[in-house]
Amino acid sequence: MHRFDGARLAHAVFADDSALAQVPAGASAPAADEPLIVVPVRRFVMFPGVVLPITVQRPASIAAAQEAVRAQKPIGVLMQRDSGKEEVDPLNMHRFGVVANIVRYVTTPDGGHHLICQGEQRFFVEEFTRAEPYLAARVRLIEELDERTPDIEARFDHLKAQATEALQLTPQTPPELLAAVAGAPNPGALADLVGAYIEASPEQKQDILETVDVKARMELVSAILAQRLEVLRLREEISRQTRASLDERQREMLLREQMASIQRQLGEGDGKAQEIAELSEQIEKAQMPREVEEAARKELKRLERMPDASAEYGMIRTYVDWLIELPWALPQEREIDIAEARRILDDDHFGLEKIKRRIIEYLAVRKLAPQGKAPILCFLGPPGVGKTSLGQSIAKAMGRKFVRVSLGGVHDEAEIRGHRRTYVGALPGDIIQAIRKAGARDCVMMLDEIDKIGAGAHGDPFSAMLEVLDPEQNSTFRDNYLALPFDLSRVVFIATANQIETIPGPLRDRMEIISLAGYTDEEKLEIARRYLLRRQLEANGLSPEQAQIDDDALNEIIRGYTREAGVRNLEREIGRVLRHVAVRVADGSARDVRVTRADLSEILGAPRFEDEVAMRVSTPGVATGLAWTPVGGDILFIEATKTPGHGKLILTGQLGEVMRESVQAALSLLKSRAESLGIEQAAFDKSDLHVHVPAGATPKDGPSAGVAMFVALTSILTARTVRNDTAMTGEISLRGLVLPVGGIKEKVVAAARAGIKRVLLPARNRRDYDDIPEQAREKLEFFWLETVDDALRLAFELAPSAETV
C-alpha cells in the first residue's frame, strides 16, 4: 500500500546515472490491430496522468521493458491476480490496465532494472497474442469522457476538499502534491490522481482503475478516502490529547511543588507526611510477623525519603499496600459441625456416597486436629460431574471463604510464584492474589484444572506447585514479588483434574486422588429433578407451575440428546426446552406447559444419539469392548474380517502403539491355540486378517481391549457369533492370562448406560466391584476371567455357566 508521497511525482534517484536510457516522450499509442507490449506487475496499479517508478525483476518483464525502449513504443502496465506466482501466466492477469510511456530506464550496479513511467490511457485486454519472451496483448483503448453535469461538478469539489484535508493531516506532505490536487483539470483526472496516492489495498486500487464511469469512480474514491480521513482525524485527536495531557501533567507538578513550598512556610504538615502516617498505622494493625513488619517499615522509610514524582515511588507504594492487605493474622478457629456438613453435601450433590464419606472423614480430622497437616485432595473425573461445586460445598460446610484459581493453560512459573519487583508491572503470583481476594489465611482454595498446566520457555509451573502443595514446606512459601515467607499451611487446598497421566509423579505424590466416575442414567434423572430443573426454571424466569417436564421426557433427553459422563450438556438441553416454554408463556399462547417425550422432537430436533444396542449385530467377527476416556467410559466395537491373502494383519481405526501390540499379542496367542480351537493353519497362511475399530477419527490406545481383540479374531476364524449382550475388557498375556486394567467403574457405568446385560472383567479387578454404583450393579451380570478360555466360553455360550457376582 502507498501513502501520499509527493516525491514520486518528481523523480527517482538511482545509483548509476551512467546507465540512464532516455526514452523519447513522444512514443505513440498502439494502433488498433498492433499488439501492446505488457509489463506484468505485482501488487501495484498504474493510473493515467500519473508518473510513478516501477522496478522489474522477472526475465519476461525485463524483456518487455527493453523491447519497448528499443522500438520506442509504450507499454501496458497490468497487475497480476495472484501475486504469489513467480511465472507470468496470461490467465493470472487482470484485464484492465494503463498504457504508459517510459520516461526513464535505469540499470543499477546490483543488476536492478528501474522504470519511470507516465500513465496515459486505460485499456482493456481483448486477447493475449504472445507469452514468450515477453507478454503482448491486443487491447481496446478506453476514451476518458469529460462530463460536466452539476452532480459531477459537486462531487468533483467534494473529492477535492477530501483529498486536500487528507494531505494536510498527513505528515511531511510535499506542496507539489497539494498543488496537483488543487489544479486537477477534470473530475476523472482528480479521481485517478487521488487513487494513485491514497492509502488503499492493490485490489481496491484495481477496482478504481476498472471503474470507467467518472461519477461511479469518484464515488468509490470518495468512500475509500472517507475511511482514511476518519483514521487521520482520530490520530490527530489522539496526538492533540497526548500533548495536552503532558502539558497538564507538567502544570500539575509545578502547582504541587508550589503548594508544598507554601505549606512548609506556613508550618503545616504536607499530604505526604499524612500518607506515611496512615501507612504506618495500617502496618501496626496488620499483625504482621516480625520479619515482614521490619521489611514493611524499611520500605516505608524509603518511601518517605523519595520524591512523589519518582517512578520508583509508585512501585514501593504498591508493594507496601500488598503487605498491608494480605491476611497475616492467625485465623480464628471455627467449629466444624459434622451433621451440618453432611446435610450440606447431601443438599448440594446427589449420589457420590464414597466421595461424601471421604470428605466427612476429612472434616472430622480437621475438627479433632485443627493444627494437623491436612492432605491435599484432588478430585479426578470427567467434566460436568461436580468437582468444582464439591469444593464450594466443603467451604460452606467448614464456614470458610472459597476462592478458585484456574490453572488451565498456565505455562509460566511466575504465574504461580509471582514476578520479581525489578520488573515493570510486577505482581504476586496467583496463589497470593487468591489469598488477598479471599481475605483469610484459612480459606478453601480450589486449584481448578491442575492437569492442564503446561511447561513453557519461562520455567515449569508444575515444579512451582510442589512447594505450594507440600504440607511440610508451604508454611514458609516465598512469592518472588513479596520476597518474604507466607504461611499457606492453614489453606485447605483442593485440586481438580480430568486425567491423572499429565500430572508429574512428584506432584501427584503430594495429593490424595479421589476419583469421580460418570453418573448412571438413574442418577442423572435424580440430579435433573432435584437441581438442574429448578436452576433452569429460575434462569428462564419460569415458575414450577408454568413449566413441567415429565420423567419420560427427562429420560429421553438423557439417552437421546446427551452422551456424557457429567450433567453439563443435560442442563443445557433442559434449558433449551424451558426457553421454548418461556416463548409460549411470554406471548400468551399458554399459561402452563407440560413437556412430554413426544414434544422433544419438535423442540430439540431428532435424537442425536442412537442406542448402541442397535449397532450390535450378531455376525461373526464382532465383539464389544469397554473403553475409558477422559470424559467417562464408553463401549468399543471390535470388528474383524478375513480375506484371501498371504497372512498379513491389517489394523485400522487410528489405533495407538499399545493397542496395535495388543492385536499382535491376541493373534500370536490365537495361533498357538489354533489346534485346540479347531482352526487350520492354512486359515492364517492363506488369509489376510483385518481388524478395525469404528470411529476412525478418534485416537484409541491402551492394552485393555486385548480380550475383545482375541474374542473377535477367534469369532471370525471359527465362524462363531459373539453374544451381542456381552461386553468385555482386560489385557491378555501370551500365556493366555487375563490381566487387570483400570477404569472399571467408568467402563461398567458406560455398559449399563448402553443397555449391555453381561460384562466380562479380569478376576484381579474384583477389588473394584465395591466402587461400581448400585444402579449399575443391579442392571448387569458380572463374570470374572482368569484366562482367555473363560472369555471364549462366556462370549460364545447361550446361557451363563461361570462364576458370577
Secondary structure, 3 states (H helix, E strand, C coil): CCCCCCHHHHCCCCCCHHHCEECCCCCCCCCCCCCEEEEEECCCCCCCCCEEEEEECCHHHHHHHHHHHHHCCCEEEEEECCCCCCCCCHHHECCEEEEEEEEEEEECCCCCEEEEEEEEEEEEEEEEEECCCCEEEEEEECCCCCCCCHHHHHHHHHHHHHHHHHHHHCCCCCHHHHHHHHCCCCHHHHHHHHHHHCCCCHHHHHHHHHCCCHHHHHHHHHHHHHHHHHHHHHHHHHHHHHHHHHHHHHHHHHHHHHHHHHHHHHCCCCHHHHHHHHHHHHHHHCCCCHHHHHHHHHHHHHHHHCCCCCHHHHHHHHHHHHHHHCCCCCCCCCCCCHHHHHHHHHHHCCCCHHHHHHHHHHHHHHHHCCCCCCCEEEEECCCCCCHHHHHHHHHHHHCCCEEEEECCCCCECHHHHCCCCCCCCCCCCHHHHHHHHHCCCCCEEEEECHHHCCCECEECHHHHHHHHCCCCCHHHEECCCCCCEECCCCCEEEEEECCCCCCCHHHHHCEEEEECCCCCHHHHHHHHHHHHHHHHHHHCCCCCCCEEECHHHHHHHHHHHCCCCCCHHHHHHHHHHHHHHHHHHHCCCCCCEEECHHHHHHHHCCCCCCCHHHHCCCCCCEEEEEEEECCEEEEEEEEEEEEECCCCEEEECCECHHHHHHHHHHHHHHHHCCCCCCCCCHHHHCEEEEEECCCCCCCECCCCCHHHHHHHHHHHHHCCCCCCCEEECCEECCCCEEECCCCHHHHHHHHHHCCCCEEEEEHHHHHHHHHCCHHHHHHCEEEEECEHHHHHHHHHCCCCCCCEC
